Amino acid sequence: MRTLREIPCGQIAKVSTLTGEGFVKRRIMDMRITKGVDIYVRKIAQLGDPIEVTVRGYELSHRKADIEMILVE
C-alpha cells in the first residue's frame, strides 16, 4: 500500500485506510474522505506542501502530514 502523497499529479487513487488517530482522523473523515472513495490529485506545490485534491466533486488542499495518513490502492 502507498500513501496518497506518493500518487503523482493527475492520477486517481482509491482510499483503502486512514491511519491517523483522534482529532486528525475525524477531521479527514469530516471532509468526506472515507474508505473506498476515489481521490484525484490535482496539483502539488513546488515544495510538495500543500497538495490539492478533488474528492466527491469538490476541491481540497491538504498538508503533507495529513496526506501521509491516507493509504490508497
C-alpha positions as CSV (number, residue, x, y, z in Angstrom):
1,M,0.0,0.0,0.0
2,R,1.0,3.5,-0.7
3,T,0.2,6.8,0.9
4,L,-1.7,9.5,-1.0
5,R,1.5,11.6,-1.0
6,E,3.1,9.0,-3.3
7,I,0.5,9.4,-6.0
8,P,1.7,11.6,-8.9
9,C,-0.2,14.7,-10.1
10,G,-3.1,13.8,-12.5
11,Q,-3.7,10.4,-11.1
12,I,-6.7,8.9,-9.3
13,A,-6.4,6.6,-6.2
14,K,-8.9,4.8,-4.1
15,V,-8.7,5.2,-0.3
16,S,-8.1,1.9,1.5
17,T,-7.4,3.0,5.1
18,L,-7.0,6.1,7.2
19,T,-4.1,5.7,9.7
20,G,-4.5,8.9,11.7
21,E,-5.9,8.9,15.2
22,G,-8.3,11.1,17.2
23,F,-8.9,14.6,16.0
24,V,-6.9,14.4,12.8
25,K,-8.7,11.2,11.6
26,R,-12.1,12.7,12.5
27,R,-11.2,15.9,10.6
28,I,-10.2,13.9,7.5
29,M,-13.4,11.9,7.7
30,D,-15.5,15.1,8.1
31,M,-14.1,16.2,4.7
32,R,-15.8,13.0,3.3
33,I,-12.5,11.2,2.7
34,T,-13.5,7.7,3.7
35,K,-12.6,4.1,2.7
36,G,-13.5,3.3,-0.9
37,V,-13.7,6.9,-2.2
38,D,-11.7,8.0,-5.3
39,I,-9.3,10.9,-4.9
40,Y,-7.9,12.8,-7.9
41,V,-4.5,14.5,-7.2
42,R,-4.9,17.9,-9.0
43,K,-1.8,19.9,-8.0
44,I,1.3,19.5,-5.9
45,A,3.0,22.7,-4.7
46,Q,6.7,23.1,-5.8
47,L,7.9,22.3,-2.3
48,G,5.4,19.5,-2.0
49,D,3.1,21.2,0.5
50,P,0.1,21.6,0.2
51,I,-1.4,19.1,-2.1
52,E,-4.7,19.9,-3.9
53,V,-7.1,17.0,-4.5
54,T,-10.6,16.5,-5.7
55,V,-12.9,14.3,-3.6
56,R,-16.6,13.7,-4.3
57,G,-16.8,16.7,-6.7
58,Y,-15.1,19.3,-4.5
59,E,-11.6,20.5,-4.2
60,L,-9.4,20.4,-1.0
61,S,-5.9,21.4,-0.1
62,H,-4.1,19.3,2.4
63,R,-0.8,19.4,4.3
64,K,1.7,16.6,3.6
65,A,1.3,15.4,7.2
66,D,-2.4,14.8,6.7
67,I,-2.0,13.2,3.2
68,E,0.5,10.7,4.6
69,M,-2.2,9.3,6.9
70,I,-4.3,8.3,3.9
71,L,-3.4,4.9,2.4
72,V,-4.5,4.2,-1.1
73,E,-4.7,1.3,-3.6
